[in-house]
């Protein structure tokens, strides 16, 4: 991830370059433009760059490989830079991951349309499973996950349908709360809770099957 961070910093450092500006009424305008760009870059550095690891992790879970994840993060970083003036403060991590998630979805639509169809099919039957969550099962689940081989666990998470996988990653790996996940994925909190429960249920079923084998 260090080379990705360095690459992004080199990509954006140009906004701070002043060069040799013209001397006229336009010079003042150019100075103001450079000052605004410099301020945007400084804010981008403090708001976005600290969360590149989390951004990459989420992109990797959604795309499935390193190269595609880096492409998504770079695109998401450009989007974040262009929108940095809209960031009103608060949870910077959640804001960044929301952009990464939306960028990854756009990337999947363009490069893997079949994956999008799977997501849309799942959305169509969401209501039918809205009550599938069974409360009170997290402690035995946590115990089973804790003793599961890391590679098996990663494979089981990767096999989840995209809406379940992204919700599980945002909650259990990145630590976002339900409200933040709802904002990032643009669904109601109830849907977030349903997806999380179903993701955990499928994960445990998969792990349990491996344990039985």
Secondary structure as UniProt FT lines:
FT   HELIX           2..12
FT   HELIX           13..16
FT   HELIX           25..47
FT   HELIX           49..51
FT   HELIX           52..63
FT   HELIX           66..82
FT   HELIX           84..86
FT   HELIX           92..111
FT   HELIX           113..124
FT   HELIX           126..129
FT   TURN            130..131
FT   TURN            135..136
FT   HELIX           138..146
FT   HELIX           150..158
FT   HELIX           162..168
FT   HELIX           169..173
FT   HELIX           178..185
FT   HELIX           189..212
//
